[in-house]
Amino acid sequence: GQYTHEFDGDEEFYLGLEKKETVWRLPGLSTFATFDPQSALRNLAITKQNLNILIKSFNYTAATNGMCLPFCLS
C-alpha cells in the first residue's frame, strides 16, 4: 500500500512505508504543516483488515474468475 497526500493534483508528501516516516515533496512544506505517520499506518492496517473481511463475507477470490465480462450472455 501507499499513502500520499495531494493538493490540486500536486503531491505534497507521502508516507515511506519501509522507514515509517513522512517524506515531503518540497522540504519547505514541513515547516508549515506536520503529519503523524502512525495515523496513516493505522488507517492502512484497518483498511486492509476491512477489505479481507469483505472478501471473505462475499466469498470472492483475489483471482479473476474468467474472461467473460459482466454483460456477456455465455
Phi, psi and omega in degrees: 000165181217142178237116178233156176234124182237154174223123183052039177082356179257131179288125177269316177200166172221163180263118175286107187290329180289313181270350181055052179219159178278130178247113183276135179295315175244115186306329181295337181295332183293342178280340181262338184216158175232159179211130179269110182296335180296326179293321178292319178297320178296316179296320178296318179296318179295318180296317178298317180296316179297321178296317178298320178297316179295318179299315181292322183290331178262001177057038176267154174253161178286340181279157175285147185261012178147179183267348185287128177284161183304335183263007178291149178264350183275000000 
